[in-house]
C-alpha cells in the first residue's frame, strides 16, 4: 500500500523539512556524501545527464530561463531546475516549460519512501534528486541546472556537465561563502570540471582571476560574455561582435550580460546542440522575462517587483527605476531577510521618496522594529495593504527584496481592482 495516497501528504512531508528561507544555513547540508549515497541507491540517474550547470551571485535564474527558451525554440527537449519556487513546489522542476505534475511527484515519493526515511536529505537535496530522477526518466535532450548556494559544496555539484556557467560574483551569503569576492569566487568556481568548457560573465577582476586560475588548473576552456561586447540601449541589446540587435522586454541593463552569456553558451555547445542565429534572436525577443525579475506586477498600474536581495542586484534595479521616474517620486515597498540587512543595504534605499516595510514570517526574516531604528519606514501588513495600495494607483511603486516576498505581493496586487 502506498504511503503517500495524496499530493497533500507529499506537501506535508516536504514542509516538515527545514527550509533555507526560514532557517538559513541550518537547513543546508554542506557535504555531498548523503546525496551521493542516496543517488547511488537509486541507480545514479545523474550519470551522463546532458547538462548545463549555472552558478553565480546574480543572474543565474534569468540565464537559466533564457537557455530553456532558446533550446526549446530550437526543438530540443529541455529540463530546467531552479530555486526557490515562488508559488508552488512544482515550479522548481520543468520539462519543455511545463512544471513537474503532481502525479510524477507522487510516483517519486512512493517509489523511494523507504530510502527517504532512512537517509535524511535536506529540502534542497530532495529537490535536486527529484530533478535528476525526472529528467532521466523523461530522457531530456539538455538539462539546465541552477545551483542553490555557492557551487563547490552545492547539492547539484555532482554532475559532469557539458558546460559550466558562472554568471557573476558579488557579496552575498558571506556568512557561508566567505567575506571577500575572492573567497566567494572560489566557492562558485567549484562547479568547473576537468576539461569541461566554462562561460564567465561580467565580474570584478579579482573574482575573474580566481575563476580563470581554477579553470586553468582544471584544463577547462574559458569563454567570456565580455568578448561579445554587449550594449544596452532602452531595452535593445546589441551583441556587437555578431552585429546582432535584439528587441527585448528587459528593463535592467545587467541583462545584456545574461544574453551575452547565453549566446556564448549556445556557441560553445553548437557542435552537439546547434541553434540557428534566427532561432536565437526570435527566442530572446519573444522571452517574457523571468518571474520576479523587475516584473510588471499589475496590468493597469506602474507597479513592479524586483527580487533584489543583495547590493549589486539592488543597484541594478534602482538604475532601472531611475529610467522611469526619479527615486524621490517613487514608492518603495520592501521586505528582506535579516542576514541581508546592513547599513550599506539600507543606505541604497534611503533615496526613495516614500518607504514601506513588510515583515515576513520566520526566524530569518527582518523585523520592522530593527529596520525602523535605521531608516524611516512605515509598516505595511495584511491589515492595511489593501487600503494603502488603493491609494497608490497613480504612483510608480517598486516592490523589492527577497523572492519569498513575491507571492505576498502577487496576492495583494491581485486583489486591487
C-alpha positions as CSV (number, residue, x, y, z in Angstrom):
1,X,0.0,0.0,0.0
2,X,1.3,3.4,-0.9
3,X,2.4,5.5,2.0
4,X,1.6,8.7,0.1
5,X,-2.0,8.4,-1.1
6,X,-2.5,12.1,-1.9
7,X,-0.3,15.0,-3.0
8,X,-1.2,16.8,0.2
9,X,0.7,14.1,2.1
10,X,3.7,14.8,0.0
11,X,3.5,18.5,0.8
12,X,3.2,17.7,4.5
13,X,6.3,15.6,4.3
14,X,8.3,18.2,2.4
15,X,7.2,21.1,4.6
16,X,8.4,19.4,7.7
17,X,12.0,19.7,6.4
18,X,13.7,22.9,7.5
19,X,14.0,25.4,4.6
20,X,16.8,27.8,3.9
21,X,14.4,30.8,3.7
22,X,13.3,30.2,7.3
23,X,16.4,28.6,8.9
24,X,19.3,29.8,6.9
25,X,22.5,27.7,6.9
26,X,21.0,25.4,9.5
27,X,18.7,24.0,6.7
28,X,21.6,23.2,4.4
29,X,23.9,20.3,4.2
30,X,27.4,21.3,3.2
31,X,28.6,17.7,2.4
32,X,27.8,15.8,-0.8
33,X,28.1,12.4,0.9
34,X,24.4,11.9,1.7
35,X,23.1,12.9,-1.7
36,X,25.7,10.8,-3.4
37,X,24.8,7.7,-1.3
38,X,21.1,8.3,-2.0
39,X,21.6,8.6,-5.7
40,X,23.7,5.5,-5.7
41,X,20.9,3.6,-4.1
42,X,18.6,4.9,-6.9
43,X,21.0,3.8,-9.7
44,X,22.7,7.2,-10.2
45,X,20.2,9.0,-12.5
46,X,22.6,12.0,-12.7
47,X,25.2,10.0,-14.5
48,X,25.5,11.0,-18.2
49,X,22.9,13.7,-17.8
50,X,23.5,16.2,-20.7
51,X,23.6,19.3,-18.5
52,X,24.5,23.0,-18.3
53,X,25.5,23.9,-14.8
54,X,24.9,27.5,-13.6
55,X,26.3,29.3,-10.6
56,X,26.6,33.0,-9.8
57,X,25.6,35.7,-7.3
58,X,23.0,37.2,-9.6
59,X,21.6,36.4,-13.0
60,X,21.5,32.6,-12.8
61,X,17.7,32.4,-12.8
62,X,17.3,34.7,-15.9
63,X,20.2,32.9,-17.6
64,X,18.5,29.5,-16.9
65,X,15.1,30.6,-18.2
66,X,16.7,32.1,-21.3
67,X,18.6,28.9,-22.1
68,X,15.4,27.0,-21.7
69,X,13.6,29.3,-24.1
70,X,16.4,29.2,-26.7
71,X,16.9,25.4,-26.7
72,X,13.1,24.6,-26.6
73,X,12.5,27.0,-29.5
74,X,15.3,25.2,-31.4
75,X,13.3,21.9,-30.9
76,X,15.2,20.3,-28.0
77,X,13.5,18.7,-25.1
78,X,14.7,20.8,-22.2
79,X,14.8,20.3,-18.4
80,X,15.1,23.2,-16.1
81,X,15.9,23.1,-12.3
82,X,15.7,26.4,-10.4
83,X,15.1,27.6,-6.9
84,X,13.4,28.9,-4.9
85,X,9.8,28.4,-6.1
86,X,7.5,31.4,-5.9
87,X,4.1,29.8,-5.5
88,X,4.3,26.0,-5.7
89,X,7.0,23.4,-5.3
90,X,6.4,22.1,-8.9
91,X,7.9,25.3,-10.4
92,X,11.4,24.1,-9.4
93,X,11.4,21.3,-12.0
94,X,10.2,21.8,-15.6
95,X,10.4,19.9,-18.9
96,X,9.7,21.9,-22.0
97,X,8.5,24.8,-19.8
98,X,5.9,22.5,-18.1
99,X,6.1,22.0,-14.3
100,X,6.5,18.5,-13.0
101,X,3.0,17.1,-12.5
102,X,1.7,16.1,-9.0
103,X,1.4,12.5,-10.4
104,X,5.1,12.3,-11.0
105,X,5.9,13.7,-7.6
106,X,3.7,11.1,-6.1
107,X,5.4,8.4,-8.1
108,X,8.8,9.5,-6.8
109,X,7.8,9.7,-3.1
110,X,6.0,6.3,-3.2
111,X,8.9,4.6,-5.0
112,X,11.6,6.0,-2.7
113,X,9.7,6.3,0.5
114,X,11.8,3.9,2.5
115,X,15.1,5.5,1.3
116,X,13.8,9.0,2.2
117,X,13.1,7.9,5.7
118,X,16.4,6.0,6.0
119,X,18.6,8.8,4.6
120,X,17.6,12.3,5.8
121,X,18.1,14.6,2.9
122,X,17.8,18.4,3.2
123,X,15.0,20.3,1.5
124,X,17.2,21.3,-1.4
125,X,18.8,17.9,-1.7
126,X,15.4,16.3,-2.1
127,X,14.5,18.8,-4.9
128,X,17.8,18.1,-6.6
129,X,17.3,14.3,-6.5
130,X,13.8,14.6,-7.9
131,X,15.0,16.8,-10.7
132,X,17.8,14.3,-11.7
133,X,15.3,11.4,-11.5
134,X,12.6,13.2,-13.5
135,X,15.0,14.4,-16.2
136,X,16.5,11.0,-16.6
137,X,13.1,9.3,-16.6
138,X,11.8,11.7,-19.3
139,X,15.1,11.5,-21.3
140,X,15.6,15.2,-21.8
141,X,18.0,16.4,-24.5
142,X,19.5,19.0,-22.3
143,X,19.1,19.8,-18.6
144,X,19.7,23.3,-17.3
145,X,20.7,23.0,-13.6
146,X,20.9,26.1,-11.4
147,X,22.9,25.8,-8.2
148,X,21.2,26.7,-4.9
149,X,24.0,28.3,-2.9
150,X,27.7,28.6,-3.8
151,X,28.9,25.8,-6.1
152,X,31.7,23.7,-4.7
153,X,29.5,22.0,-2.0
154,X,26.2,22.6,-3.6
155,X,23.9,19.6,-3.9
156,X,23.9,19.9,-7.7
157,X,27.7,19.8,-7.9
158,X,27.7,16.0,-8.5
159,X,27.0,16.1,-12.2
160,X,29.6,16.1,-15.0
161,X,28.0,18.8,-17.2
162,X,28.7,19.6,-20.8
163,X,29.2,23.2,-19.8
164,X,29.6,25.3,-16.7
165,X,28.5,28.9,-16.3
166,X,29.4,31.5,-13.7
167,X,27.2,34.5,-14.3
168,X,28.5,37.0,-11.7
169,X,30.3,37.3,-8.4
170,X,29.3,39.7,-5.7
171,X,29.0,39.9,-1.9
172,X,26.1,37.7,-0.8
173,X,25.8,34.9,1.8
174,X,29.1,36.0,3.3
175,X,28.3,34.0,6.5
176,X,28.5,30.8,4.4
177,X,30.6,31.6,1.3
178,X,33.3,33.9,2.6
179,X,33.8,37.6,3.3
180,X,35.6,38.7,0.1
181,X,34.8,38.4,-3.6
182,X,37.8,36.2,-4.0
183,X,36.6,33.7,-1.4
184,X,33.1,33.7,-2.9
185,X,34.6,33.3,-6.4
186,X,36.5,30.2,-5.2
187,X,33.2,28.6,-4.0
188,X,31.4,29.4,-7.2
189,X,34.4,28.2,-9.3
190,X,34.0,24.8,-7.7
191,X,31.5,23.9,-10.4
192,X,34.2,24.0,-13.1
193,X,35.1,20.4,-14.1
194,X,38.2,18.9,-15.7
195,X,38.4,19.5,-19.5
196,X,34.8,20.9,-19.4
197,X,34.2,24.4,-21.0
198,X,33.1,27.3,-18.8
199,X,31.5,30.6,-19.7
200,X,32.3,33.5,-17.4
201,X,30.0,36.5,-17.1
202,X,30.9,40.1,-16.1
203,X,32.6,40.2,-12.6
204,X,35.2,42.1,-10.7
205,X,38.7,41.5,-11.9
206,X,39.7,39.9,-8.5
207,X,36.9,37.3,-8.9
208,X,37.7,36.8,-12.6
209,X,41.3,35.9,-11.7
210,X,40.2,33.3,-9.2
211,X,37.8,31.7,-11.8
212,X,40.5,31.8,-14.5
213,X,43.1,30.2,-12.2
214,X,40.7,27.4,-11.2
215,X,39.7,26.8,-14.9
216,X,43.4,26.6,-15.8
217,X,44.0,24.0,-13.1
218,X,41.1,22.0,-14.4
219,X,42.3,22.5,-18.0
220,X,38.8,23.8,-18.7
221,X,38.5,26.0,-21.9
222,X,37.1,29.5,-20.9
223,X,35.0,31.9,-23.0
224,X,33.7,35.3,-21.8
225,X,30.5,37.2,-22.0
226,X,32.6,40.4,-22.3
227,X,34.1,39.2,-25.7
228,X,30.7,39.6,-27.4
229,X,30.8,43.4,-26.4
230,X,27.1,43.6,-25.4
231,X,25.5,47.0,-25.3
232,X,22.2,48.2,-23.7
233,X,20.0,51.0,-25.1
234,X,16.5,51.2,-23.7
235,X,15.6,47.5,-23.8
236,X,17.5,46.9,-27.0
237,X,20.5,44.6,-26.5
238,X,23.2,44.6,-29.2
239,X,25.8,41.8,-29.3
240,X,28.4,44.0,-31.2
241,X,30.8,41.2,-32.1
242,X,27.9,39.5,-34.0
243,X,26.1,42.6,-35.1
244,X,23.0,41.1,-33.6
245,X,20.4,43.6,-32.4
246,X,17.7,42.2,-30.0
247,X,14.5,44.0,-29.0
248,X,13.8,42.6,-25.5
249,X,11.4,43.1,-22.6
250,X,14.2,43.6,-20.2
251,X,14.3,46.8,-18.1
252,X,17.6,46.3,-16.4
253,X,20.8,46.9,-18.3
254,X,22.5,44.0,-16.4
255,X,20.6,41.6,-18.7
256,X,22.9,42.4,-21.6
257,X,25.4,40.2,-19.7
258,X,22.8,37.4,-19.3
259,X,22.1,37.5,-23.0
260,X,25.8,37.5,-23.9
261,X,26.3,34.5,-21.5
262,X,23.5,32.6,-23.3
263,X,25.0,33.4,-26.7
264,X,28.4,32.2,-25.7
265,X,26.9,29.1,-24.2
266,X,25.0,28.3,-27.3
267,X,28.1,28.8,-29.4
268,X,30.2,26.6,-27.1
269,X,27.7,23.7,-27.5
270,X,27.0,24.3,-31.1
271,X,28.5,21.0,-32.2
272,X,26.1,19.0,-30.2
273,X,23.1,21.3,-30.0
274,X,23.1,23.6,-33.0
275,X,20.8,26.7,-32.8
276,X,20.4,28.9,-35.9
277,X,21.0,32.6,-35.3
278,X,17.5,33.4,-36.3
279,X,16.1,31.0,-33.7
280,X,18.3,32.5,-31.1
281,X,17.2,36.0,-32.0
282,X,13.4,35.1,-32.1
283,X,13.7,33.2,-28.8
284,X,15.3,36.1,-26.9
285,X,13.0,38.7,-28.4
286,X,9.9,36.5,-27.5
287,X,11.2,35.9,-24.0
288,X,8.7,37.4,-21.5
289,X,11.2,37.6,-18.6
290,X,12.0,35.5,-15.6
291,X,9.3,35.8,-12.9
292,X,10.1,38.3,-10.2
293,X,13.0,40.0,-12.1
294,X,11.8,43.6,-12.5
295,X,8.4,42.2,-13.5
296,X,5.4,44.4,-14.0
297,X,3.3,43.1,-11.2
298,X,-0.1,44.7,-12.1
299,X,-1.5,45.1,-15.7
300,X,-3.0,48.5,-15.1
301,X,-0.6,50.3,-12.7
302,X,3.1,51.2,-12.8
303,X,3.9,48.6,-10.2
304,X,7.0,46.4,-10.5
305,X,8.6,43.6,-8.5
306,X,12.3,43.1,-8.3
307,X,13.8,40.2,-6.3
308,X,16.8,42.2,-5.4
309,X,18.3,40.8,-2.3
310,X,21.9,41.9,-2.3
311,X,23.6,45.2,-3.0
312,X,24.6,44.6,-6.7
313,X,21.0,43.5,-7.6
314,X,19.6,46.5,-5.7
315,X,21.8,49.0,-7.5
316,X,20.8,47.4,-10.9
317,X,17.1,47.7,-10.0
318,X,17.4,51.3,-8.8
319,X,19.1,52.3,-12.1
320,X,16.1,50.7,-13.9
321,X,13.7,52.7,-11.7
322,X,15.5,55.9,-12.5
323,X,14.8,55.3,-16.2
324,X,11.1,55.5,-15.3
325,X,11.0,58.2,-12.6
326,X,13.1,59.9,-10.0
327,X,13.6,58.0,-6.8
328,X,12.1,60.8,-4.7
329,X,8.9,60.4,-6.7
330,X,8.9,56.6,-6.4
331,X,7.2,54.5,-3.6
332,X,9.3,51.6,-2.3
333,X,7.7,48.6,-0.6
334,X,10.4,46.2,0.6
335,X,10.9,43.1,2.7
336,X,14.1,41.2,3.4
337,X,15.8,38.5,5.4
338,X,17.7,39.8,8.4
339,X,21.1,38.5,7.2
340,X,20.8,40.8,4.2
341,X,20.0,44.0,6.1
342,X,23.1,46.1,6.9
343,X,23.8,49.8,6.7
344,X,25.0,49.5,3.1
345,X,21.8,47.8,2.0
346,X,19.6,50.4,3.8
347,X,21.7,53.3,2.6
348,X,20.9,52.3,-1.0
349,X,17.2,52.5,-0.2
350,X,17.3,55.9,1.5
351,X,16.7,58.0,-1.6
352,X,13.2,56.7,-2.2
353,X,10.6,59.3,-1.5
354,X,8.3,57.1,0.4
355,X,9.2,53.7,2.0
356,X,7.0,50.9,3.4
357,X,8.4,47.7,5.0
358,X,6.7,44.3,5.1
359,X,7.7,41.9,7.9
360,X,7.6,38.3,6.8
361,X,7.1,35.2,9.0
362,X,10.0,33.1,10.1
363,X,13.1,33.5,12.3
364,X,15.3,34.5,9.3
365,X,13.0,37.5,8.3
366,X,14.0,41.0,9.2
367,X,11.7,42.7,11.7
368,X,10.1,46.2,11.5
369,X,11.5,47.3,14.9
370,X,15.0,46.7,13.7
371,X,14.6,48.3,10.3
372,X,12.8,51.3,11.8
373,X,15.8,52.1,14.0
374,X,18.0,52.5,11.0
375,X,15.7,54.0,8.3
376,X,12.4,55.8,8.3
377,X,9.7,53.3,7.1
378,X,6.0,52.8,7.5
379,X,4.7,49.3,8.2
380,X,2.6,47.5,5.6
381,X,0.9,44.3,6.5
382,X,-2.3,42.2,5.9
383,X,-4.4,44.7,7.8
384,X,-3.6,47.8,5.8
385,X,-2.1,46.6,2.5
386,X,-5.3,46.8,0.5
387,X,-6.0,50.4,1.8
388,X,-2.5,51.6,1.1
389,X,-2.3,50.1,-2.4
390,X,-5.6,51.6,-3.4
391,X,-4.1,54.9,-2.6
392,X,-1.0,54.2,-4.7
393,X,-2.8,53.5,-8.0
394,X,-1.3,56.6,-9.6
395,X,2.2,56.2,-8.2
396,X,5.3,54.3,-9.5
397,X,5.7,51.5,-6.9
398,X,8.6,49.2,-6.7
399,X,8.3,46.1,-4.6
400,X,11.7,44.9,-3.7
401,X,13.7,42.3,-1.8
402,X,13.5,38.6,-1.1
403,X,11.9,36.3,-3.7
404,X,9.9,34.9,-0.7
405,X,8.1,38.3,-0.7
406,X,6.8,37.7,-4.3
407,X,3.7,35.5,-3.5
408,X,2.6,38.0,-0.9
409,X,2.9,40.9,-3.3
410,X,1.1,38.9,-6.1
411,X,-1.8,38.1,-3.7
412,X,-2.1,41.7,-2.5
413,X,-1.9,43.3,-6.0
414,X,-4.3,40.7,-7.5
415,X,-7.0,42.0,-5.1
416,X,-6.6,45.6,-6.2
417,X,-9.3,46.3,-8.8
